[in-house]
Amino acid sequence: MSVPTKILHQFFFPSLTLGFLIRTGTVALSAYLFFGYMCIPFWVRGASMEPTYMDGQFNFCWRGWYFFSEPKRYDVVTVRFAGTKVMLLKRVVALEGEQVEFRNGKLFVDGGELEEPYIRFPGNWNLPVRQVARGCVYVVGDHRGMPMETHYFGQASKGRIMGGPVW
Amino acid sequence: MVKGRLILSSFIVIAGLSAVVHLYPSEEKKIKKQFSLLAKWISVEQNENVFTIAYKMKSLGDLFTDKVNLKIPDYNLSGGYSRSDIISYTGRARLPFSQFTLQFYDFQIAFPDSETARVTVTGRITGKWLQGEGLEETRELEWILKKVGKEWLFREMEVAEVLKK
């Protein structure tokens, strides 16, 4: 057997040595831990974050964003339900203690209109003033053109924020 | 020869363990099975006939205790319901759909006592109205199941408030 053929054969049909099994196990375990808990792959489903994130796009949720810091206004975050298999992708628009209100589609925080350059589909939402509770942030999707009743938004506990998209 | 015997005995051990796991499922597995049946009986497939619907609704009723407590504010469902209430409500709720599926993810199962299970789970519904529009909703659900005989039956369900408008 020539050298290149031997290398190819060894690559596709490796000898099951202890070293090989340990290397394979380490790579598999590292990949499981990294992509299962630290950098979770996900597909965007639905239009609530359009046009920033389009339906069908692929991304990763990086858990490390909020290990040493708190979510800030304008951050796009993932909010978990019972676990991380299905999560919400939303934008933080108000922080704890702030007052939030929608008037004719404009978002007001503590009485002042919030600049939202990412909005491409404005709507005419109206929502009376409410205060964001302690330990929570207020999250909304970027697509305000859809009816308010069908858009899932509101205040979320910080404990439910799992991280944010990598890009 | 020794290698062959080693592989064969490993295969026998793995097959034996799989058989034990399959034949004597854990309580968690039994509970997950109930959820998969719930999803199966609630689902709406295209061109279902009357007999299929009747069978599904009867089977659905068998998954619940005689009295069920529900707290689903979005759909104005709160309070105690009988098994027949659940069947008739579900039957009516399925009518406007040409397709409907329910899926569960991320089970967290706890046993406060040997006959009660508390399950927190993500429920996701996807469907298509008869008019053709799509429906997609995800919620966190908190269920209480009661063990009656050898079966786990649904007794309580509450929709958790993940985002509060």
Interface residues (C-beta under 8 A of the other chain):
Chain A: R45 G46 V79 F81 A82 G83 T84 K85 V86 L88 L127 R130 V139 Y152 F153 G154 Q155 A156 R160
Chain B: Y105 D106 F107 Q108 T120 V121 T122 R124 E136 E137 T138 R139 E140 L141 A160 V162 L163 K164 K165
